Amino acid sequence: MSHDRRPILAVSVGEPAGIGPDICLALAQHNFDATLICIADPDVLSERAKLIGSESKIIEVGSVTDCRPHSPPYLTVLPVKTTVPVTPGSIDVRNAGYVLECLDRAISLARKGRADAIVTAPIHKGVINDAGHAFSGHTEYLAEHGDVQAPVMMLVSGSLRVALVTTHLPLRDVPNALDESKIANVIGVVADSLINHFGINHPTIGVCGLNPHAGESGHFGLEDDDIIGPAISRAKDARLTIRGPLPADTAFTPESRASIDAYITMYHDQGLPVIKALGFGEIVNITLGLPIVRTSVDHGTALDIAGSGAAKPNSLIAAVRSAIDLIGNNKQ
């Protein structure tokens, strides 16, 4: 990104029957030092605005070159049409293709250098799969379309950062999915991001063990000694400090959090319940290791409150601001 212009962010609205349209409309009520391009069906946004009483004003554009810096109460929209009409709270598999098209347009803009980052509102994995598209999550989809072998999901709330070695796997499959090379790679990707994007010169990374008490010297499992420990040794770098394997039940005490810049956990529900309990609604989901900057919300589609006006846009606002910060801090 040239430093003489505002960053350009492509925002995909996600599942149209969920709260994606609601919270994207809320962006128009906030100031951002950036150009936001909301990729969505403008009719869906207009109908949702009437339903929730939003005063946001939609401006349709034909291309990025037609966009202007973000200015409340306007929301710039690059149109993509839904296949069938949208009813808030009622998903329709016929609109799954629309969801993926919005995401694909955002990815394309970023890969072509026409957007500096993408920000994603929540999607519904089930309806996409039910429509016949193999889809396990944004992280995996972005990796596939970015020719990236091993992206890393990290959730951020203030100074608490939690990254995952495995993402959307059944728990019974996690031990077999762990290997020394994968864990060492995640440590390296997280370290590079902390240094190059978060401005932390010598980060401290805490790596959680897999088993209770980090295996208790092999009594509660061998993965901690045989896989995680060697991975930490392999990832040692003069630029950072690595602690672990840490027993996960004590890794997140206030004292530990005060000295650790990022945690690496072995599976989805090892670290994410901690960060979501402490900061739900304010958390940003960041995909590390991609050739583009990508941030997202920390919640799902919330179909039960879509169109009610009850959806809170805090996480999406934080995701937009985080993307702007990551672009500005980029040392690469």
C-alpha positions in Angstrom: 0.0 0.0 0.0 1.2 3.5 -0.8 1.5 5.6 2.3 0.0 8.6 0.5 -3.5 7.2 0.4 -6.0 5.5 2.7 -6.1 1.7 2.7 -8.9 0.0 0.7 -10.8 -2.7 2.5 -13.1 -5.2 0.8 -15.9 -6.2 3.1 -17.9 -9.4 2.3 -21.3 -9.4 4.0 -21.5 -13.2 4.5 -24.8 -15.1 5.0 -27.6 -12.7 3.8 -30.2 -14.2 6.2 -28.0 -13.7 9.2 -26.8 -10.5 10.9 -24.1 -9.8 8.3 -26.2 -7.1 6.6 -27.2 -5.6 9.9 -23.7 -5.1 11.2 -22.3 -4.0 7.8 -25.0 -1.3 7.7 -23.7 -0.1 11.1 -20.2 0.5 9.6 -21.8 3.6 7.9 -22.3 5.2 11.3 -18.6 5.1 12.2 -15.5 6.9 11.1 -12.6 4.9 9.5 -9.5 6.3 7.9 -9.9 4.0 4.9 -12.0 3.3 1.9 -14.6 0.6 2.5 -16.1 -1.5 -0.3 -19.0 -3.6 0.9 -19.6 -6.5 -1.4 -23.3 -7.4 -1.2 -26.7 -7.2 -2.8 -27.7 -3.6 -2.3 -31.4 -4.5 -2.3 -30.8 -6.8 0.7 -29.0 -4.0 2.5 -31.8 -1.5 1.7 -34.5 -3.8 2.9 -32.6 -4.6 6.0 -32.0 -0.9 6.7 -35.7 -0.3 6.6 -36.4 -3.3 8.8 -34.0 -2.2 11.6 -34.4 1.5 11.2 -30.9 2.2 10.0 -30.2 5.6 8.6 -27.2 4.4 6.6 -27.2 5.5 2.9 -26.1 3.1 0.2 -24.0 4.2 -2.7 -23.6 1.6 -5.5 -20.3 1.6 -7.5 -19.2 -0.3 -10.6 -15.6 -0.7 -9.6 -12.9 0.2 -7.0 -11.9 3.3 -9.0 -15.4 4.7 -8.4 -15.0 4.5 -4.6 -14.3 7.4 -2.3 -13.0 7.4 1.3 -15.4 6.2 3.9 -17.7 9.0 5.1 -20.7 8.5 7.4 -23.6 7.9 6.9 -22.7 6.4 3.5 -21.9 2.8 2.7 -20.2 2.1 -0.6 -21.5 -1.2 -2.2 -20.1 -3.2 -5.0 -23.2 -5.1 -6.1 -23.6 -8.9 -6.2 -27.2 -10.2 -6.5 -28.7 -12.9 -4.4 -30.3 -15.9 -6.3 -33.6 -15.7 -4.4 -35.1 -13.2 -2.1 -33.8 -13.1 1.5 -35.9 -13.6 4.6 -34.0 -12.6 7.8 -33.4 -15.6 10.0 -34.3 -18.1 7.3 -31.4 -19.6 5.3 -31.8 -20.8 1.8 -29.3 -23.1 0.1 -30.0 -21.3 -3.2 -28.1 -18.3 -1.9 -25.0 -20.3 -1.0 -23.4 -19.4 -4.3 -24.0 -15.7 -3.6 -22.1 -16.0 -0.3 -19.1 -17.6 -2.1 -19.3 -15.1 -4.9 -19.1 -12.1 -2.5 -16.1 -13.8 -0.8 -14.5 -14.6 -4.2 -14.9 -11.0 -5.3 -13.2 -9.7 -2.1 -10.3 -12.2 -2.6 -9.9 -11.2 -6.2 -9.7 -7.5 -5.4 -7.0 -8.2 -2.8 -5.0 -10.6 -5.0 -5.0 -8.0 -7.8 -3.8 -5.3 -5.5 -7.1 -3.3 -5.8 -7.8 -3.8 -2.1 -5.3 -3.8 0.8 -7.2 -6.2 3.0 -10.5 -8.2 3.2 -12.9 -8.1 6.2 -15.4 -10.9 6.4 -18.8 -11.0 8.1 -20.1 -14.4 9.3 -21.1 -17.2 7.0 -23.1 -20.3 7.7 -20.9 -23.3 6.9 -23.8 -25.8 7.0 -25.9 -24.1 4.3 -22.8 -23.9 2.0 -22.1 -27.6 2.4 -25.8 -28.4 2.0 -25.7 -26.6 -1.3 -22.9 -29.0 -2.5 -19.8 -26.8 -1.9 -17.1 -28.4 0.3 -16.4 -25.6 2.9 -14.9 -26.0 6.3 -14.3 -22.3 7.1 -13.0 -19.0 5.9 -9.4 -19.8 6.9 -9.2 -23.0 4.9 -11.0 -21.4 1.9 -8.7 -18.4 1.8 -5.7 -20.7 2.0 -6.9 -22.8 -0.9 -7.5 -19.6 -3.0 -4.2 -18.1 -1.9 -2.1 -21.1 -2.7 -1.1 -21.3 1.0 -0.4 -24.6 2.5 -0.6 -23.8 6.2 -2.5 -20.7 7.2 -2.9 -19.9 10.9 -6.1 -18.7 12.6 -5.5 -16.2 15.4 -8.1 -14.5 17.6 -7.2 -11.2 19.1 -8.8 -9.2 22.0 -6.6 -6.3 23.2 -3.3 -7.8 24.2 -4.6 -11.4 24.3 -3.8 -13.3 21.1 -4.7 -17.0 20.6 -3.5 -19.0 17.6 -4.5 -22.5 16.6 -2.5 -25.4 15.3 -5.7 -27.3 14.1 -8.9 -25.5 13.4 -12.2 -27.2 12.5 -11.5 -30.8 13.3 -13.4 -33.3 15.4 -11.6 -33.7 18.8 -10.9 -37.3 18.2 -8.8 -36.4 15.1 -6.6 -33.8 16.8 -3.8 -35.9 18.1 -3.2 -37.6 14.7 -3.2 -34.2 13.1 -0.3 -32.9 15.2 3.3 -33.2 14.0 6.5 -31.5 14.8 6.8 -29.7 11.5 3.2 -28.3 11.6 3.6 -26.9 15.2 7.0 -25.4 14.4 5.5 -23.7 11.3 2.7 -22.2 13.3 5.2 -20.8 15.8 7.2 -19.3 13.0 4.1 -17.8 11.3 2.9 -16.3 14.6 6.3 -14.9 15.4 6.7 -13.3 12.0 3.2 -11.7 12.3 3.9 -10.4 15.8 7.1 -8.8 14.6 6.1 -7.6 11.1 2.4 -6.7 11.7 1.9 -6.0 15.4 5.2 -4.2 16.0 6.4 -6.4 18.8 10.2 -6.5 18.5 11.0 -9.6 20.7 7.7 -11.5 21.3 7.1 -14.1 23.9 5.0 -17.0 22.7 3.3 -19.5 25.0 2.7 -23.0 23.5 0.1 -25.1 25.2 0.4 -28.8 25.6 -2.2 -31.2 24.4 -2.9 -33.4 27.4 -3.8 -32.6 31.1 -0.7 -31.1 32.9 1.1 -31.1 29.5 1.3 -34.9 29.7 2.7 -35.2 33.2 6.0 -36.6 31.9 4.2 -39.1 29.7 1.7 -40.4 32.3 -1.2 -38.6 30.7 -0.1 -38.8 27.1 3.1 -38.8 25.0 2.3 -36.0 22.5 3.6 -33.2 24.7 7.1 -34.8 25.1 7.3 -36.5 21.7 5.8 -33.9 19.4 5.2 -30.5 21.0 8.5 -30.2 22.9 10.6 -31.0 19.9 8.6 -28.6 17.8 9.4 -25.8 20.3 13.1 -26.7 20.1 12.9 -26.7 16.3 11.3 -23.3 16.2 13.8 -21.6 18.5 14.8 -18.2 17.1 16.9 -15.4 18.5 14.0 -13.0 17.7 11.6 -14.5 20.2 11.1 -16.3 23.5 9.1 -19.5 23.5 7.5 -21.1 26.6 6.1 -24.5 26.8 4.6 -27.0 26.5 2.4 -25.2 29.0 -0.4 -27.0 30.9 -3.5 -25.4 29.4 -5.4 -25.2 32.6 -3.0 -22.6 34.1 -1.5 -21.1 30.9 -4.1 -18.2 30.9 -3.8 -16.9 34.4 -3.6 -13.1 34.7 0.1 -13.4 35.6 0.9 -15.5 32.5 -1.2 -13.3 30.2 0.8 -10.3 31.4 4.0 -11.7 30.0 2.9 -13.6 26.9 2.3 -11.8 23.6 0.5 -14.7 21.9 -0.6 -18.3 22.8 -0.5 -21.2 20.5 -3.1 -23.9 21.3 -3.4 -27.3 19.8 -7.1 -27.3 18.9 -10.2 -25.1 18.5 -11.8 -25.4 21.9 -8.5 -25.3 23.9 -7.8 -21.6 23.7 -10.9 -20.0 22.1 -13.2 -20.5 25.1 -10.8 -18.4 27.1 -10.6 -15.5 24.8 -14.3 -15.6 24.1 -15.1 -15.7 27.7 -12.9 -12.6 28.4 -13.8 -10.5 25.3 -16.7 -11.9 23.3 -18.1 -9.3 20.9 -14.8 -7.3 20.8 -12.6 -10.1 19.3 -11.1 -10.0 15.9 -10.3 -13.2 13.9 -7.1 -12.8 11.8 -5.8 -15.3 9.3 -2.0 -15.3 9.4 0.4 -16.6 6.7 -1.7 -15.3 3.8 -0.4 -13.0 1.0 -3.2 -10.7 2.0 -4.5 -9.2 5.2 -7.7 -10.8 6.4 -9.7 -10.0 9.5 -13.2 -11.2 10.6 -15.7 -11.2 13.4 -15.6 -13.6 16.4 -19.2 -14.7 16.1 -21.7 -16.6 13.8 -24.7 -15.6 11.8 -27.0 -15.2 14.8 -30.1 -16.1 12.7 -32.4 -15.7 15.7 -31.8 -11.9 15.9 -31.2 -11.1 12.2 -33.4 -8.1 11.2 -34.4 -7.4 14.8 -32.0 -4.5 15.4 -30.4 -6.3 18.3 -27.2 -7.3 16.6 -24.1 -5.6 17.9 -21.5 -4.5 15.3 -18.6 -4.2 17.8 -16.6 -7.2 16.5 -16.9 -6.1 12.9 -15.9 -2.5 13.7 -12.9 -4.0 15.6 -12.1 -6.1 12.6 -12.1 -3.1 10.3 -9.9 -1.1 12.6 -7.6 -4.1 13.1 -7.2 -4.5 9.3 -6.3 -0.8 9.0 -3.7 -1.1 11.8 -2.2 -4.3 10.3 -1.8 -2.6 7.0 -0.2 0.4 8.6 2.2 -1.7 10.7 3.3 -3.9 7.9 7.1 -4.1 7.8 7.4 -6.5 4.9 
